[in-house]
Amino acid sequence: MTTTAQPSPAPAPSRPIALITGVGRSIGIGAGIARRLAASGWDVAFTYWTPYDRRMEWGAEPGAAGSIGQELAEAGARTAAIEADLTDPDAPARIFDEAEQRLGGPVTALVLSHAESVDSGLLDTTVEAFDRHFAVNSRASWLLIREYGLRFRGEPGTATGRIVALTSDHTVGNLPYGASKGALDRITLAAAHELAHLGVTANVVNPGPVDTGWMSDDLREALVRGTPLGRLGTPRDTAHLVDFLCSPEGQWINGQLLKSNGGAAA
């Protein structure tokens, strides 16, 4: 299922277009990336899926898509907010169709910030949860990257296209999330080679411990103690790296898994 929030006209774009998935909450990493790219001169299409946030501990944030879109517009960006269920294999093509139609041009940068993340380990993960994690974190990411590769048209001899995927190294007590993110890593790194002829770079970013409302007090304190700078990461920290990777100056970084975690201990 894919529905739309805040329709907007689609004149010919004067700014490059970024498509960012997983922008469902104003304090999330996806929203931080969207703000940074908008400030750097990008128009932004973004996806969100309210039913996911509603079943998580933090709950849904009413009106988040509209408020995030308004922030981006105030930074000079044209926006398209697209509600999409990424367990649906037809969703990626519809997302690209809507982004192109509403923003009036092709997507130049694809940033994968979405995730299914429900804590469970080897012994208590259900088959349904395992399949859902792989459908969202792995299969949907592959289909989005594939759709991007089928549509992208760069200039010969230039590296103008960008793919950036957010990953995690968390595995213990979080089996389906960690395993499906591991698959995402391989899919994205394959794109660095298989889409090179299109002028596309592809990288994976591990943002480390970023508290966006999911940490307990005990976990937060332990993670702060294990980080040399004595603080947790913020969405802005991740956003600055993604912004660089999407910039012309970042084109020589390709096929890499980068840790942006302040030197946090494993």
Stockholm file with secondary structure:
# STOCKHOLM 1.0

chainA/1-266         MTTTAQPSPAPAPSRPIALITGVGRSIGIGAGIARRLAASGWDVAFTYWTPYDRRMEWGAEPGAAGSIGQELAEAGARTAAIEADLTDPDAPARIFDEAEQRLGGPVTALVLSHAESVDSGLLDTTVEAFDRHFAVNSRASWLLIREYGLRFRGEPGTATGRIVALTSDHTVGNLPYGASKGALDRITLAAAHELAHLGVTANVVNPGPVDTGWMSDDLREALVRGTPLGRLGTPRDTAHLVDFLCSPEGQWINGQLLKSNGGAAA
#=GR chainA/1-266 SS CEEEESCCCCCCCSSCEEEECCCCSTTSHHHHHHHHHHHTTCEEEEEECHHHHHHSTTCCCTTHHHHHHHHHHHTTCCEEEEEECTTSTTHHHHHHHHHHHHHTSCCCEEEECCCCCCCBCTTTCCHHHHHHHIIIIIIHHHHHHHHHHHHCCCCTTCCCEEEEEECCCCCTTBHHHHHHHHHHHHHHHHHHHHTGGGTEEEEEEECCCBCSSCCCHHHHHHHHHTSTTSSCBCHHHHHHHHHHHHSGGGTTCCSCEEECSTTCCC
#=GC SS_cons         CEEEESCCCCCCCSSCEEEECCCCSTTSHHHHHHHHHHHTTCEEEEEECHHHHHHSTTCCCTTHHHHHHHHHHHTTCCEEEEEECTTSTTHHHHHHHHHHHHHTSCCCEEEECCCCCCCBCTTTCCHHHHHHHIIIIIIHHHHHHHHHHHHCCCCTTCCCEEEEEECCCCCTTBHHHHHHHHHHHHHHHHHHHHTGGGTEEEEEEECCCBCSSCCCHHHHHHHHHTSTTSSCBCHHHHHHHHHHHHSGGGTTCCSCEEECSTTCCC
//
